[in-house]
Amino acid sequence: MRFADVVRVGGAGLRARPARAFLSALGIAIGIAAMVAVVGISSSSGAELDRTLSALGTDLLTVGPGQTLLGEEADLPLEAESMIERIDGVEAVSAIGRIGGDAKVYRSEKIPAAQTGGIVASAAREDLPATVGATLRDGRWLTAGTGSFPAVVLGSAAAERLGIGAAGPDTQVVIGGVRFTVTGVLDPVPLAAELDSAALVGWPSATRWLGFDGHATTVWTRSDESRLAAVRGLLAATANPSAPNEVEVSRPSDALAAKQATGQAFAGLLLGVGAVALLVGGVGVANTMVISVLERRPEIGLRRALGATRGAIRLQFLAESLLLSALGGAGGVLFGAAVTAGYATYKMWPWVIPPWALGGGLAATLAIGGAAGLYPAVRAARLAPTEALSTP
């Protein structure tokens, strides 16, 4: 038979049992959709990470206190920032200093002392947003004027926990028993996630109102890309010359990349789940085709009596299986692409579906369909005309 005839005969078998064909194709479609969606969402997440790092840069380094030989948290020297600024290749330096003691953050004095909400009060330098790539969702950042008064800028998570949606002269919080006016609210900061749950006050204000000791707890540096490795090697010894082993140096973009790698490992697990669903769909196709052979024995016998060869019968049922799987695969690819596009749009990511995922999905479908239909096709071809026609 010509190819068109094979497709027409195979399609006729599916049209005769539309509900069964739909359910079998649905099993294939679910597996393919799961695989395409997992690959697409993972690729879209990776594209968003690349876009974020392109916008924020990979030249940001973080310096923080490590631990002493006794296992206690070390302190950075008061001169750490000024010494780091002298390193050749460093272009910008900024810092925050965690405020200890009773500097807890509350919406008002009536909140129970135990309900801190996990919000950390920290002193912040005026050039912090420019250094770490932070942007304000509302209000203004601390300036030389407001940094000396009880004014505070809230991280995005801190503002949410305190129930504060916007900054303003009438919006206040209580830090260490002192009322601070909220002058700004930050957007989430990808490369400095600790700022999201922080209440940031000016360095002079923290010293005056909250008893801040002046020690920075996190120092961020921007460096020339070509000298980044050299700067990273000098940071610990420069920040604390007497005890460089008590200094931790990291690159925030590495943490984002590690998070992405973790997400990809989880995506691999989901791909396995999709493969299992695809295998179950293939078993459904095989079951449908076996039942179809049993139900259509008279038809097979008649075709054989009219001169159809074993190869033609085998090709007919194999074509039905491939068509059934192809329909499910095409539907699964479309649905998986739609899920990827919808989720990426919701998260405001660029949506990306690798061509190999689409092609691989269809190829896997045809492979499953061929494997699932091979045994029923061979079984149908082996039926003798007299045996098939004598079946009630």
C-alpha positions, 0 to 999 in steps of 0.5 A, a space after each residue: 500500500 502507498 503511504 497515504 493508504 496506510 495512514 487512511 486505513 490506520 485512521 479509520 481504525 481509530 475513528 471507529 472507536 473515538 473514546 478509546 482512542 482519546 483516552 489512550 492518546 491522553 495517557 501519552 499526552 500527559 507524559 509528553 506534556 510533563 516532560 516538555 513543561 519540566 524542561 521548558 520551565 527549567 530552561 526559562 528559569 535558567 534564562 531568567 537567572 542569566 538575565 538577572 546576572 547580566 543586569 546585576 553583574 557577577 563582580 559582586 563579592 561579599 566579606 563577612 566575619 567567620 568563626 574564631 578558633 573557639 567557635 565563636 563568631 568573629 568581628 570585622 575590624 572597624 577599619 575593614 571597609 576603608 582597608 578594602 577600598 584600597 585594594 587595586 581593582 575594587 570599584 565600590 564598597 558598602 556595608 551593613 552592621 547588624 545591631 545587637 541587644 534589644 534592637 527588635 523590630 515591631 509594628 507598635 509597642 503593643 506587639 508581644 516581645 516574643 513576636 519579632 517576625 524574624 526581622 533584623 535591625 541593621 545599620 546601613 551605608 548610604 551607598 548600599 543600593 548602588 553597590 548591591 543593585 537594590 531598588 526601592 519599591 516605594 519612598 526614598 533611601 537613607 541620605 546624609 540627612 535622614 541617616 542621622 535621624 530615626 528613619 528606617 528603610 524596610 526590606 520587602 519581606 520585612 515590610 510584608 511581615 509588618 503589614 506595611 505597604 508604603 512609606 510615609 511620614 505617618 508610617 512608623 515602626 518600633 526598633 529597640 523601643 524607639 519609634 522610627 519613621 519608614 522612609 522607604 521599602 525595598 524591592 527584593 534584592 537577588 544578590 543580597 537576600 539578607 536585606 529582604 528581611 532587614 530593617 535598615 537605619 543610617 550608621 549615625 542613627 544606629 549609633 545614637 539611638 540603638 547603641 550600635 558598636 560600629 562593626 560591619 557584619 557584611 561588606 560588599 565590593 564591586 570589582 573590575 571583572 578582569 581583576 575579580 579573582 585577584 581581589 577575592 584572594 586579597 579580601 580576607 587578609 585585607 579585611 582582617 590582617 591579624 586573623 584572615 582565617 576569621 573572614 569569609 569571602 563569597 560571591 553572591 552570584 555563585 549562590 544563585 547558580 547553586 540554587 539554579 543547579 539544585 532546581 535543575 536536579 529537581 527538574 531531573 526528578 520530575 523528568 523521571 516522573 514524566 518518563 514514567 507517565 509516558 511509559 504508562 501511556 505506552 502500556 495503555 496504547 499497547 492494551 488498546 491495540 491488543 483489544 483492537 486485534 481481538 475485537 477485529 479478528 473477522 475484519 482481519 480474516 476478511 482482509 486476508 481472504 481478499 488478498 491482504 498480505 501478512 505485511 499489509 495487516 502488520 503495517 495497518 495495526 502498526 500505523 494505528 498505533 503510531 497515529 494514536 501515539 502521534 496524536 497524543 504526542 502532538 497534544 502533549 507538546 502543545 499542552 506542555 508548551 502552553 504550561 511553560 508559557 503560562 508559568 513563565 509569564 506569571 513569574 515574568 520570566 522569558 519563556 524558553 523551550 529548547 527545540 530538542 525538547 519538542 523534537 525529543 518529545 515527538 520522537 519518544 512518542 513515536 518510539 513508544 507507539 512503535 514498541 506498543 503496537 509491534 506485538 499486536 501488529 505481529 499477532 494480527 498478521 499471524 492470524 489465518 483467514 479461516 481462523 479469523 473468519 470462524 471467530 464468533 
